Amino acid sequence: MEWFCGHYLAEPDHALDWRVSPLRAASLAGLAPAVVTTAWFDPLRDEGAAYARALEAAGVRVKHHEGPGLIHGYFGMGDASDVARAEAQRARADFKALLARGT
């Protein structure tokens, strides 16, 4: 993870910023509705699930999809996996519904 952070953050202490690590926010109340996707084989799976729970606890409308048997980059797998395609389509449908609703 340090290798990836080195490509994402200008300085290591930027990881302390809630905009980079939203679970560090004092409050998540008032954030826009969200769709959170995680995968079984993802180093960020637990943090993603915790974020979805924290959003829900803060009163934010959230949909959490946990891609069964999938890896972190499953959205880019296209037709290589029926499960990846179905999970990505389900998440896109939720995004579309949020956008159509406007809130």
Biopython code that builds the backbone (N, CA, C, O; Angstrom):
import numpy as np
from Bio.PDB.StructureBuilder import StructureBuilder

atoms = [
    (1, "MET", "N", (0.826, -1.190, 0.000)),
    (1, "MET", "CA", (0.000, 0.000, 0.000)),
    (1, "MET", "C", (0.870, 1.254, 0.000)),
    (1, "MET", "O", (0.500, 2.267, -0.593)),
    (2, "GLU", "N", (2.016, 1.189, 0.659)),
    (2, "GLU", "CA", (2.899, 2.358, 0.666)),
    (2, "GLU", "C", (3.323, 2.730, -0.753)),
    (2, "GLU", "O", (3.409, 3.911, -1.090)),
    (3, "TRP", "N", (3.586, 1.726, -1.578)),
    (3, "TRP", "CA", (3.988, 1.989, -2.963)),
    (3, "TRP", "C", (2.883, 2.748, -3.691)),
    (3, "TRP", "O", (3.166, 3.717, -4.396)),
    (4, "PHE", "N", (1.627, 2.324, -3.533)),
    (4, "PHE", "CA", (0.510, 3.001, -4.188)),
    (4, "PHE", "C", (0.331, 4.408, -3.636)),
    (4, "PHE", "O", (0.102, 5.349, -4.395)),
    (5, "CYS", "N", (0.434, 4.557, -2.326)),
    (5, "CYS", "CA", (0.295, 5.885, -1.718)),
    (5, "CYS", "C", (1.353, 6.841, -2.244)),
    (5, "CYS", "O", (1.084, 8.028, -2.430)),
    (6, "GLY", "N", (2.544, 6.334, -2.482)),
    (6, "GLY", "CA", (3.611, 7.165, -3.027)),
    (6, "GLY", "C", (3.290, 7.711, -4.406)),
    (6, "GLY", "O", (3.847, 8.730, -4.815)),
    (7, "HIS", "N", (2.408, 7.050, -5.118)),
    (7, "HIS", "CA", (1.990, 7.517, -6.442)),
    (7, "HIS", "C", (0.739, 8.388, -6.375)),
    (7, "HIS", "O", (0.406, 9.084, -7.335)),
    (8, "TYR", "N", (0.061, 8.346, -5.258)),
    (8, "TYR", "CA", (-1.210, 9.047, -5.104)),
    (8, "TYR", "C", (-1.077, 10.337, -4.300)),
    (8, "TYR", "O", (-1.766, 11.320, -4.572)),
    (9, "LEU", "N", (-0.193, 10.327, -3.313)),
    (9, "LEU", "CA", (-0.052, 11.460, -2.403)),
    (9, "LEU", "C", (1.271, 12.176, -2.626)),
    (9, "LEU", "O", (2.306, 11.540, -2.825)),
    (10, "ALA", "N", (1.230, 13.502, -2.590)),
    (10, "ALA", "CA", (2.466, 14.278, -2.730)),
    (10, "ALA", "C", (3.355, 14.115, -1.499)),
    (10, "ALA", "O", (4.580, 14.085, -1.612)),
    (11, "GLU", "N", (2.738, 14.009, -0.331)),
    (11, "GLU", "CA", (3.454, 13.843, 0.938)),
    (11, "GLU", "C", (2.761, 12.748, 1.748)),
    (11, "GLU", "O", (1.533, 12.658, 1.718)),
    (12, "PRO", "N", (3.502, 11.923, 2.462)),
    (12, "PRO", "CA", (2.875, 10.851, 3.249)),
    (12, "PRO", "C", (1.834, 11.342, 4.253)),
    (12, "PRO", "O", (0.834, 10.663, 4.486)),
    (13, "ASP", "N", (2.058, 12.522, 4.853)),
    (13, "ASP", "CA", (1.099, 13.001, 5.850)),
    (13, "ASP", "C", (-0.225, 13.452, 5.232)),
    (13, "ASP", "O", (-1.185, 13.709, 5.957)),
    (14, "HIS", "N", (-0.287, 13.552, 3.904)),
    (14, "HIS", "CA", (-1.561, 13.861, 3.253)),
    (14, "HIS", "C", (-2.581, 12.748, 3.498)),
    (14, "HIS", "O", (-3.785, 12.977, 3.380)),
    (15, "ALA", "N", (-2.115, 11.557, 3.833)),
    (15, "ALA", "CA", (-3.018, 10.443, 4.130)),
    (15, "ALA", "C", (-3.873, 10.727, 5.363)),
    (15, "ALA", "O", (-4.898, 10.077, 5.567)),
    (16, "LEU", "N", (-3.465, 11.681, 6.177)),
    (16, "LEU", "CA", (-4.236, 12.042, 7.364)),
    (16, "LEU", "C", (-5.412, 12.947, 7.038)),
    (16, "LEU", "O", (-6.300, 13.125, 7.873)),
    (17, "ASP", "N", (-5.437, 13.516, 5.854)),
    (17, "ASP", "CA", (-6.508, 14.422, 5.427)),
    (17, "ASP", "C", (-7.780, 13.609, 5.184)),
    (17, "ASP", "O", (-7.743, 12.596, 4.485)),
    (18, "TRP", "N", (-8.890, 14.043, 5.750)),
    (18, "TRP", "CA", (-10.140, 13.292, 5.618)),
    (18, "TRP", "C", (-10.587, 13.179, 4.163)),
    (18, "TRP", "O", (-11.320, 12.253, 3.816)),
    (19, "ARG", "N", (-10.156, 14.107, 3.308)),
    (19, "ARG", "CA", (-10.552, 14.025, 1.895)),
    (19, "ARG", "C", (-9.826, 12.887, 1.182)),
    (19, "ARG", "O", (-10.269, 12.428, 0.129)),
    (20, "VAL", "N", (-8.723, 12.437, 1.749)),
    (20, "VAL", "CA", (-7.993, 11.279, 1.230)),
    (20, "VAL", "C", (-8.460, 10.018, 1.956)),
    (20, "VAL", "O", (-8.636, 8.964, 1.344)),
    (21, "SER", "N", (-8.656, 10.140, 3.253)),
    (21, "SER", "CA", (-9.083, 9.025, 4.103)),
    (21, "SER", "C", (-10.384, 9.425, 4.790)),
    (21, "SER", "O", (-10.358, 9.876, 5.935)),
    (22, "PRO", "N", (-11.524, 9.268, 4.112)),
    (22, "PRO", "CA", (-12.782, 9.802, 4.634)),
    (22, "PRO", "C", (-13.191, 9.268, 5.998)),
    (22, "PRO", "O", (-13.974, 9.914, 6.694)),
    (23, "LEU", "N", (-12.687, 8.111, 6.398)),
    (23, "LEU", "CA", (-13.021, 7.617, 7.735)),
    (23, "LEU", "C", (-12.404, 8.484, 8.827)),
    (23, "LEU", "O", (-12.762, 8.342, 9.996)),
    (24, "ARG", "N", (-11.496, 9.368, 8.473)),
    (24, "ARG", "CA", (-10.884, 10.292, 9.436)),
    (24, "ARG", "C", (-11.723, 11.558, 9.635)),
    (24, "ARG", "O", (-11.391, 12.387, 10.483)),
    (25, "ALA", "N", (-12.789, 11.717, 8.874)),
    (25, "ALA", "CA", (-13.625, 12.917, 8.979)),
    (25, "ALA", "C", (-14.292, 12.984, 10.349)),
    (25, "ALA", "O", (-14.683, 11.962, 10.911)),
    (26, "ALA", "N", (-14.415, 14.189, 10.873)),
    (26, "ALA", "CA", (-15.109, 14.376, 12.145)),
    (26, "ALA", "C", (-16.570, 13.955, 12.018)),
    (26, "ALA", "O", (-17.154, 13.419, 12.960)),
    (27, "SER", "N", (-17.153, 14.200, 10.852)),
    (27, "SER", "CA", (-18.538, 13.822, 10.597)),
    (27, "SER", "C", (-18.720, 13.586, 9.102)),
    (27, "SER", "O", (-18.133, 14.285, 8.276)),
    (28, "LEU", "N", (-19.525, 12.613, 8.773)),
    (28, "LEU", "CA", (-19.872, 12.351, 7.375)),
    (28, "LEU", "C", (-21.292, 12.809, 7.069)),
    (28, "LEU", "O", (-21.763, 12.675, 5.939)),
    (29, "ALA", "N", (-21.976, 13.350, 8.079)),
    (29, "ALA", "CA", (-23.348, 13.817, 7.896)),
    (29, "ALA", "C", (-23.393, 14.891, 6.816)),
    (29, "ALA", "O", (-22.506, 15.740, 6.724)),
    (30, "GLY", "N", (-24.425, 14.838, 6.016)),
    (30, "GLY", "CA", (-24.617, 15.847, 4.985)),
    (30, "GLY", "C", (-23.938, 15.541, 3.668)),
    (30, "GLY", "O", (-24.096, 16.290, 2.704)),
    (31, "LEU", "N", (-23.182, 14.449, 3.607)),
    (31, "LEU", "CA", (-22.559, 14.090, 2.332)),
    (31, "LEU", "C", (-23.615, 13.590, 1.359)),
    (31, "LEU", "O", (-24.690, 13.144, 1.760)),
    (32, "ALA", "N", (-23.295, 13.670, 0.093)),
    (32, "ALA", "CA", (-24.198, 13.189, -0.946)),
    (32, "ALA", "C", (-24.366, 11.678, -0.837)),
    (32, "ALA", "O", (-23.482, 10.990, -0.326)),
    (33, "PRO", "N", (-25.490, 11.160, -1.313)),
    (33, "PRO", "CA", (-25.660, 9.707, -1.349)),
    (33, "PRO", "C", (-24.498, 9.056, -2.085)),
    (33, "PRO", "O", (-23.870, 9.673, -2.946)),
    (34, "ALA", "N", (-24.218, 7.805, -1.739)),
    (34, "ALA", "CA", (-23.031, 7.154, -2.286)),
    (34, "ALA", "C", (-23.300, 5.706, -2.664)),
    (34, "ALA", "O", (-24.169, 5.039, -2.102)),
    (35, "VAL", "N", (-22.533, 5.252, -3.623)),
    (35, "VAL", "CA", (-22.452, 3.837, -3.961)),
    (35, "VAL", "C", (-21.021, 3.423, -3.655)),
    (35, "VAL", "O", (-20.078, 3.978, -4.219)),
    (36, "VAL", "N", (-20.856, 2.458, -2.772)),
    (36, "VAL", "CA", (-19.533, 1.981, -2.372)),
    (36, "VAL", "C", (-19.392, 0.543, -2.869)),
    (36, "VAL", "O", (-20.219, -0.314, -2.559)),
    (37, "THR", "N", (-18.352, 0.293, -3.630)),
    (37, "THR", "CA", (-18.107, -1.064, -4.116)),
    (37, "THR", "C", (-16.804, -1.581, -3.523)),
    (37, "THR", "O", (-15.796, -0.876, -3.481)),
    (38, "THR", "N", (-16.847, -2.815, -3.071)),
    (38, "THR", "CA", (-15.651, -3.472, -2.568)),
    (38, "THR", "C", (-15.570, -4.853, -3.217)),
    (38, "THR", "O", (-16.533, -5.320, -3.825)),
    (39, "ALA", "N", (-14.440, -5.485, -3.086)),
    (39, "ALA", "CA", (-14.244, -6.822, -3.638)),
    (39, "ALA", "C", (-13.675, -7.727, -2.553)),
    (39, "ALA", "O", (-12.992, -7.265, -1.640)),
    (40, "TRP", "N", (-13.960, -8.998, -2.662)),
    (40, "TRP", "CA", (-13.471, -9.934, -1.651)),
    (40, "TRP", "C", (-11.960, -9.910, -1.537)),
    (40, "TRP", "O", (-11.414, -9.948, -0.434)),
    (41, "PHE", "N", (-11.284, -9.848, -2.674)),
    (41, "PHE", "CA", (-9.818, -9.894, -2.679)),
    (41, "PHE", "C", (-9.271, -8.502, -2.979)),
    (41, "PHE", "O", (-8.744, -8.240, -4.060)),
    (42, "ASP", "N", (-9.411, -7.630, -2.005)),
    (42, "ASP", "CA", (-9.059, -6.224, -2.161)),
    (42, "ASP", "C", (-8.420, -5.757, -0.862)),
    (42, "ASP", "O", (-9.025, -5.904, 0.199)),
    (43, "PRO", "N", (-7.210, -5.196, -0.914)),
    (43, "PRO", "CA", (-6.591, -4.737, 0.330)),
    (43, "PRO", "C", (-7.372, -3.610, 1.004)),
    (43, "PRO", "O", (-7.133, -3.311, 2.174)),
    (44, "LEU", "N", (-8.297, -2.985, 0.288)),
    (44, "LEU", "CA", (-9.096, -1.901, 0.863)),
    (44, "LEU", "C", (-10.526, -2.341, 1.192)),
    (44, "LEU", "O", (-11.374, -1.508, 1.511)),
    (45, "ARG", "N", (-10.791, -3.634, 1.115)),
    (45, "ARG", "CA", (-12.151, -4.136, 1.335)),
    (45, "ARG", "C", (-12.709, -3.724, 2.693)),
    (45, "ARG", "O", (-13.814, -3.188, 2.769)),
    (46, "ASP", "N", (-11.963, -3.967, 3.755)),
    (46, "ASP", "CA", (-12.475, -3.672, 5.094)),
    (46, "ASP", "C", (-12.715, -2.181, 5.286)),
    (46, "ASP", "O", (-13.706, -1.785, 5.900)),
    (47, "GLU", "N", (-11.811, -1.351, 4.764)),
    (47, "GLU", "CA", (-11.985, 0.097, 4.871)),
    (47, "GLU", "C", (-13.205, 0.557, 4.073)),
    (47, "GLU", "O", (-13.943, 1.436, 4.519)),
    (48, "GLY", "N", (-13.418, -0.029, 2.907)),
    (48, "GLY", "CA", (-14.589, 0.328, 2.101)),
    (48, "GLY", "C", (-15.884, -0.029, 2.802)),
    (48, "GLY", "O", (-16.832, 0.757, 2.806)),
    (49, "ALA", "N", (-15.928, -1.215, 3.397)),
    (49, "ALA", "CA", (-17.121, -1.631, 4.134)),
    (49, "ALA", "C", (-17.334, -0.739, 5.357)),
    (49, "ALA", "O", (-18.468, -0.375, 5.668)),
    (50, "ALA", "N", (-16.255, -0.389, 6.047)),
    (50, "ALA", "CA", (-16.360, 0.507, 7.210)),
    (50, "ALA", "C", (-16.864, 1.880, 6.780)),
    (50, "ALA", "O", (-17.650, 2.505, 7.492)),
    (51, "TYR", "N", (-16.416, 2.349, 5.625)),
    (51, "TYR", "CA", (-16.878, 3.640, 5.109)),
    (51, "TYR", "C", (-18.378, 3.587, 4.823)),
    (51, "TYR", "O", (-19.105, 4.518, 5.171)),
    (52, "ALA", "N", (-18.842, 2.525, 4.201)),
    (52, "ALA", "CA", (-20.274, 2.393, 3.925)),
    (52, "ALA", "C", (-21.074, 2.401, 5.225)),
    (52, "ALA", "O", (-22.111, 3.059, 5.313)),
    (53, "ARG", "N", (-20.598, 1.673, 6.232)),
    (53, "ARG", "CA", (-21.288, 1.654, 7.533)),
    (53, "ARG", "C", (-21.273, 3.034, 8.188)),
    (53, "ARG", "O", (-22.269, 3.452, 8.778)),
    (54, "ALA", "N", (-20.145, 3.743, 8.088)),
    (54, "ALA", "CA", (-20.036, 5.078, 8.689)),
    (54, "ALA", "C", (-20.970, 6.062, 7.995)),
    (54, "ALA", "O", (-21.592, 6.896, 8.652)),
    (55, "LEU", "N", (-21.071, 5.971, 6.679)),
    (55, "LEU", "CA", (-22.011, 6.830, 5.952)),
    (55, "LEU", "C", (-23.436, 6.565, 6.423)),
    (55, "LEU", "O", (-24.189, 7.494, 6.713)),
    (56, "GLU", "N", (-23.792, 5.298, 6.495)),
    (56, "GLU", "CA", (-25.138, 4.929, 6.938)),
    (56, "GLU", "C", (-25.404, 5.431, 8.355)),
    (56, "GLU", "O", (-26.483, 5.952, 8.634)),
    (57, "ALA", "N", (-24.432, 5.278, 9.246)),
    (57, "ALA", "CA", (-24.584, 5.741, 10.629)),
    (57, "ALA", "C", (-24.744, 7.256, 10.704)),
    (57, "ALA", "O", (-25.365, 7.776, 11.631)),
    (58, "ALA", "N", (-24.178, 7.964, 9.722)),
    (58, "ALA", "CA", (-24.278, 9.426, 9.687)),
    (58, "ALA", "C", (-25.558, 9.893, 8.996)),
    (58, "ALA", "O", (-25.783, 11.094, 8.843)),
    (59, "GLY", "N", (-26.392, 8.943, 8.581)),
    (59, "GLY", "CA", (-27.656, 9.304, 7.943)),
    (59, "GLY", "C", (-27.558, 9.528, 6.447)),
    (59, "GLY", "O", (-28.485, 10.059, 5.835)),
    (60, "VAL", "N", (-26.450, 9.132, 5.857)),
    (60, "VAL", "CA", (-26.252, 9.289, 4.411)),
    (60, "VAL", "C", (-26.823, 8.053, 3.717)),
    (60, "VAL", "O", (-26.587, 6.924, 4.148)),
    (61, "ARG", "N", (-27.566, 8.274, 2.650)),
    (61, "ARG", "CA", (-28.083, 7.162, 1.856)),
    (61, "ARG", "C", (-26.911, 6.500, 1.138)),
    (61, "ARG", "O", (-26.152, 7.167, 0.435)),
    (62, "VAL", "N", (-26.767, 5.198, 1.316)),
    (62, "VAL", "CA", (-25.611, 4.498, 0.743)),
    (62, "VAL", "C", (-26.019, 3.104, 0.288)),
    (62, "VAL", "O", (-26.825, 2.434, 0.934)),
    (63, "LYS", "N", (-25.459, 2.688, -0.817)),
    (63, "LYS", "CA", (-25.566, 1.304, -1.294)),
    (63, "LYS", "C", (-24.158, 0.737, -1.262)),
    (63, "LYS", "O", (-23.225, 1.347, -1.784)),
    (64, "HIS", "N", (-24.005, -0.423, -0.656)),
    (64, "HIS", "CA", (-22.694, -1.074, -0.612)),
    (64, "HIS", "C", (-22.790, -2.397, -1.354)),
    (64, "HIS", "O", (-23.628, -3.242, -1.040)),
    (65, "HIS", "N", (-21.930, -2.564, -2.331)),
    (65, "HIS", "CA", (-21.849, -3.810, -3.087)),
    (65, "HIS", "C", (-20.511, -4.460, -2.792)),
    (65, "HIS", "O", (-19.458, -3.837, -2.930)),
    (66, "GLU", "N", (-20.564, -5.714, -2.384)),
    (66, "GLU", "CA", (-19.337, -6.466, -2.128)),
    (66, "GLU", "C", (-19.205, -7.508, -3.226)),
    (66, "GLU", "O", (-19.962, -8.478, -3.260)),
    (67, "GLY", "N", (-18.250, -7.312, -4.121)),
    (67, "GLY", "CA", (-18.077, -8.213, -5.259)),
    (67, "GLY", "C", (-17.575, -9.579, -4.840)),
    (67, "GLY", "O", (-16.397, -9.724, -4.514)),
    (68, "PRO", "N", (-18.444, -10.594, -4.841)),
    (68, "PRO", "CA", (-18.040, -11.927, -4.388)),
    (68, "PRO", "C", (-16.992, -12.559, -5.298)),
    (68, "PRO", "O", (-17.187, -12.681, -6.508)),
    (69, "GLY", "N", (-15.891, -12.953, -4.697)),
    (69, "GLY", "CA", (-14.832, -13.626, -5.441)),
    (69, "GLY", "C", (-14.033, -12.733, -6.370)),
    (69, "GLY", "O", (-13.248, -13.228, -7.179)),
    (70, "LEU", "N", (-14.222, -11.422, -6.266)),
    (70, "LEU", "CA", (-13.585, -10.494, -7.207)),
    (70, "LEU", "C", (-12.361, -9.814, -6.611)),
    (70, "LEU", "O", (-12.158, -9.807, -5.397)),
    (71, "ILE", "N", (-11.543, -9.238, -7.506)),
    (71, "ILE", "CA", (-10.347, -8.499, -7.112)),
    (71, "ILE", "C", (-10.622, -7.003, -7.180)),
    (71, "ILE", "O", (-11.648, -6.578, -7.711)),
    (72, "HIS", "N", (-9.709, -6.212, -6.644)),
    (72, "HIS", "CA", (-9.859, -4.761, -6.576)),
    (72, "HIS", "C", (-10.247, -4.130, -7.914)),
    (72, "HIS", "O", (-11.126, -3.268, -7.943)),
    (73, "GLY", "N", (-9.638, -4.521, -8.989)),
    (73, "GLY", "CA", (-9.875, -3.875, -10.276)),
    (73, "GLY", "C", (-10.981, -4.483, -11.113)),
    (73, "GLY", "O", (-10.930, -4.413, -12.340)),
    (74, "TYR", "N", (-11.983, -5.080, -10.479)),
    (74, "TYR", "CA", (-12.978, -5.813, -11.259)),
    (74, "TYR", "C", (-13.805, -4.946, -12.197)),
    (74, "TYR", "O", (-14.344, -5.456, -13.179)),
    (75, "PHE", "N", (-13.918, -3.663, -11.926)),
    (75, "PHE", "CA", (-14.677, -2.797, -12.832)),
    (75, "PHE", "C", (-14.059, -2.773, -14.225)),
    (75, "PHE", "O", (-14.762, -2.558, -15.212)),
    (76, "GLY", "N", (-12.768, -2.988, -14.311)),
    (76, "GLY", "CA", (-12.093, -2.964, -15.604)),
    (76, "GLY", "C", (-11.999, -4.315, -16.287)),
    (76, "GLY", "O", (-11.329, -4.443, -17.312)),
    (77, "MET", "N", (-12.656, -5.322, -15.739)),
    (77, "MET", "CA", (-12.542, -6.661, -16.311)),
    (77, "MET", "C", (-13.449, -6.890, -17.517)),
    (77, "MET", "O", (-13.256, -7.847, -18.266)),
    (78, "GLY", "N", (-14.431, -6.021, -17.707)),
    (78, "GLY", "CA", (-15.326, -6.169, -18.852)),
    (78, "GLY", "C", (-16.002, -7.519, -18.877)),
    (78, "GLY", "O", (-16.573, -7.961, -17.880)),
    (79, "ASP", "N", (-15.933, -8.169, -20.018)),
    (79, "ASP", "CA", (-16.597, -9.458, -20.192)),
    (79, "ASP", "C", (-15.727, -10.642, -19.786)),
    (79, "ASP", "O", (-16.095, -11.786, -20.049)),
    (80, "ALA", "N", (-14.600, -10.401, -19.161)),
    (80, "ALA", "CA", (-13.717, -11.497, -18.752)),
    (80, "ALA", "C", (-14.330, -12.326, -17.624)),
    (80, "ALA", "O", (-13.925, -13.467, -17.400)),
    (81, "SER", "N", (-15.299, -11.757, -16.919)),
    (81, "SER", "CA", (-15.923, -12.449, -15.794)),
    (81, "SER", "C", (-17.400, -12.079, -15.737)),
    (81, "SER", "O", (-17.752, -10.900, -15.705)),
    (82, "ASP", "N", (-18.260, -13.091, -15.724)),
    (82, "ASP", "CA", (-19.698, -12.835, -15.610)),
    (82, "ASP", "C", (-20.034, -12.143, -14.295)),
    (82, "ASP", "O", (-20.872, -11.242, -14.259)),
    (83, "VAL", "N", (-19.382, -12.565, -13.217)),
    (83, "VAL", "CA", (-19.645, -11.962, -11.906)),
    (83, "VAL", "C", (-19.205, -10.503, -11.898)),
    (83, "VAL", "O", (-19.931, -9.641, -11.403)),
    (84, "ALA", "N", (-18.023, -10.218, -12.442)),
    (84, "ALA", "CA", (-17.532, -8.834, -12.491)),
    (84, "ALA", "C", (-18.479, -7.968, -13.306)),
    (84, "ALA", "O", (-18.809, -6.854, -12.899)),
    (85, "ARG", "N", (-18.915, -8.468, -14.443)),
    (85, "ARG", "CA", (-19.833, -7.698, -15.287)),
    (85, "ARG", "C", (-21.142, -7.417, -14.547)),
    (85, "ARG", "O", (-21.640, -6.292, -14.568)),
    (86, "ALA", "N", (-21.696, -8.443, -13.891)),
    (86, "ALA", "CA", (-22.958, -8.272, -13.174)),
    (86, "ALA", "C", (-22.817, -7.288, -12.018)),
    (86, "ALA", "O", (-23.689, -6.444, -11.816)),
    (87, "GLU", "N", (-21.734, -7.388, -11.260)),
    (87, "GLU", "CA", (-21.525, -6.473, -10.131)),
    (87, "GLU", "C", (-21.328, -5.039, -10.610)),
    (87, "GLU", "O", (-21.865, -4.108, -10.010)),
    (88, "ALA", "N", (-20.573, -4.855, -11.670)),
    (88, "ALA", "CA", (-20.363, -3.509, -12.212)),
    (88, "ALA", "C", (-21.674, -2.942, -12.735)),
    (88, "ALA", "O", (-21.952, -1.759, -12.540)),
    (89, "GLN", "N", (-22.487, -3.763, -13.396)),
    (89, "GLN", "CA", (-23.777, -3.292, -13.897)),
    (89, "GLN", "C", (-24.703, -2.915, -12.748)),
    (89, "GLN", "O", (-25.445, -1.937, -12.839)),
    (90, "ARG", "N", (-24.660, -3.679, -11.681)),
    (90, "ARG", "CA", (-25.505, -3.372, -10.520)),
    (90, "ARG", "C", (-25.101, -2.036, -9.901)),
    (90, "ARG", "O", (-25.960, -1.223, -9.561)),
    (91, "ALA", "N", (-23.805, -1.810, -9.756)),
    (91, "ALA", "CA", (-23.331, -0.538, -9.199)),
    (91, "ALA", "C", (-23.684, 0.621, -10.125)),
    (91, "ALA", "O", (-24.105, 1.679, -9.659)),
    (92, "ARG", "N", (-23.515, 0.429, -11.436)),
    (92, "ARG", "CA", (-23.871, 1.496, -12.385)),
    (92, "ARG", "C", (-25.358, 1.815, -12.317)),
    (92, "ARG", "O", (-25.742, 2.981, -12.413)),
    (93, "ALA", "N", (-26.194, 0.806, -12.155)),
    (93, "ALA", "CA", (-27.635, 1.037, -12.035)),
    (93, "ALA", "C", (-27.941, 1.874, -10.797)),
    (93, "ALA", "O", (-28.800, 2.755, -10.841)),
    (94, "ASP", "N", (-27.249, 1.607, -9.702)),
    (94, "ASP", "CA", (-27.454, 2.405, -8.493)),
    (94, "ASP", "C", (-26.988, 3.846, -8.691)),
    (94, "ASP", "O", (-27.656, 4.780, -8.248)),
    (95, "PHE", "N", (-25.837, 4.032, -9.359)),
    (95, "PHE", "CA", (-25.375, 5.392, -9.668)),
    (95, "PHE", "C", (-26.410, 6.115, -10.524)),
    (95, "PHE", "O", (-26.738, 7.273, -10.264)),
    (96, "LYS", "N", (-26.915, 5.439, -11.528)),
    (96, "LYS", "CA", (-27.906, 6.038, -12.429)),
    (96, "LYS", "C", (-29.151, 6.454, -11.647)),
    (96, "LYS", "O", (-29.692, 7.537, -11.871)),
    (97, "ALA", "N", (-29.605, 5.601, -10.735)),
    (97, "ALA", "CA", (-30.775, 5.927, -9.921)),
    (97, "ALA", "C", (-30.514, 7.147, -9.041)),
    (97, "ALA", "O", (-31.391, 7.998, -8.891)),
    (98, "LEU", "N", (-29.323, 7.241, -8.460)),
    (98, "LEU", "CA", (-28.986, 8.413, -7.642)),
    (98, "LEU", "C", (-28.999, 9.682, -8.478)),
    (98, "LEU", "O", (-29.522, 10.710, -8.047)),
    (99, "LEU", "N", (-28.423, 9.613, -9.671)),
    (99, "LEU", "CA", (-28.382, 10.788, -10.542)),
    (99, "LEU", "C", (-29.779, 11.181, -11.002)),
    (99, "LEU", "O", (-30.093, 12.369, -11.076)),
    (100, "ALA", "N", (-30.617, 10.204, -11.311)),
    (100, "ALA", "CA", (-31.978, 10.496, -11.759)),
    (100, "ALA", "C", (-32.794, 11.133, -10.642)),
    (100, "ALA", "O", (-33.639, 11.994, -10.886)),
    (101, "ARG", "N", (-32.532, 10.701, -9.427)),
    (101, "ARG", "CA", (-33.255, 11.236, -8.275)),
    (101, "ARG", "C", (-32.798, 12.652, -7.941)),
    (101, "ARG", "O", (-33.583, 13.468, -7.459)),
    (102, "GLY", "N", (-31.531, 12.934, -8.200)),
    (102, "GLY", "CA", (-31.013, 14.281, -7.975)),
    (102, "GLY", "C", (-30.544, 14.556, -6.563)),
    (102, "GLY", "O", (-30.110, 15.670, -6.272)),
    (103, "THR", "N", (-30.616, 13.587, -5.681)),
    (103, "THR", "CA", (-30.124, 13.766, -4.308)),
    (103, "THR", "C", (-29.445, 12.513, -3.836)),
    (103, "THR", "O", (-28.963, 12.462, -2.705)),
]
sb = StructureBuilder()
sb.init_structure("model")
sb.init_model(0)
sb.init_chain("A")
sb.init_seg("    ")
for serial, (resi, resn, name, xyz) in enumerate(atoms, 1):
    if name == "N":
        sb.init_residue(resn, " ", resi, " ")
    sb.init_atom(name, np.array(xyz, "f"), 0.0, 1.0, " ", f" {name:<3s}", serial, name[0])
structure = sb.get_structure()
